[in-house]
Amino acid sequence: MIFSKWLSAFFVIFYAVLVWAVFSMHNMLAMQMMAIGMFAEALLSFFKPNKK
């Protein structure tokens, strides 16, 4: 439970920096961060055990 809160906080900060990069016209940085963020979320959902 604590891990998911820290992970959620990390992604909020990560995507806040991504929004800053988009609006300040750092397009390459924004694309790289978007790719890293999407890949990290895909990995987390792949390895996260499914609960029913």
C-alpha positions as CSV (number, residue, x, y, z in Angstrom):
1,M,0.0,0.0,0.0
2,I,2.7,2.5,0.9
3,F,4.7,1.5,-2.2
4,S,1.8,2.4,-4.5
5,K,1.3,5.8,-2.8
6,W,5.0,6.6,-3.3
7,L,4.8,5.3,-6.9
8,S,1.7,7.4,-7.5
9,A,3.5,10.5,-6.1
10,F,6.5,9.8,-8.3
11,F,4.3,9.6,-11.4
12,V,2.5,12.9,-10.5
13,I,5.8,14.7,-10.2
14,F,7.2,13.0,-13.4
15,Y,4.1,14.0,-15.4
16,A,4.2,17.6,-13.9
17,V,7.8,17.9,-15.3
18,L,6.5,16.5,-18.6
19,V,3.8,19.2,-18.8
20,W,6.4,21.8,-18.1
21,A,8.6,20.4,-20.9
22,V,5.7,20.5,-23.3
23,F,4.7,24.1,-22.5
24,S,8.3,25.4,-22.5
25,M,8.9,23.9,-26.0
26,H,11.4,21.3,-25.0
27,N,9.8,18.9,-27.5
28,M,12.5,16.2,-27.6
29,L,12.7,16.0,-23.8
30,A,8.9,15.8,-23.6
31,M,8.8,12.9,-26.2
32,Q,11.5,11.0,-24.3
33,M,9.7,11.5,-21.0
34,M,6.4,10.4,-22.5
35,A,8.0,7.2,-23.8
36,I,9.7,6.5,-20.5
37,G,6.5,7.1,-18.6
38,M,4.3,4.9,-20.8
39,F,6.9,2.1,-20.8
40,A,7.2,2.3,-17.0
41,E,3.4,2.1,-16.5
42,A,3.2,-0.8,-18.9
43,L,5.9,-2.7,-17.0
44,L,4.1,-2.0,-13.7
45,S,0.8,-3.3,-15.0
46,F,2.5,-6.3,-16.5
47,F,4.3,-7.3,-13.3
48,K,1.6,-6.3,-10.8
49,P,-0.3,-9.3,-9.5
50,N,-3.9,-9.3,-10.6
51,K,-6.3,-9.2,-7.6
52,K,-9.9,-10.5,-7.9
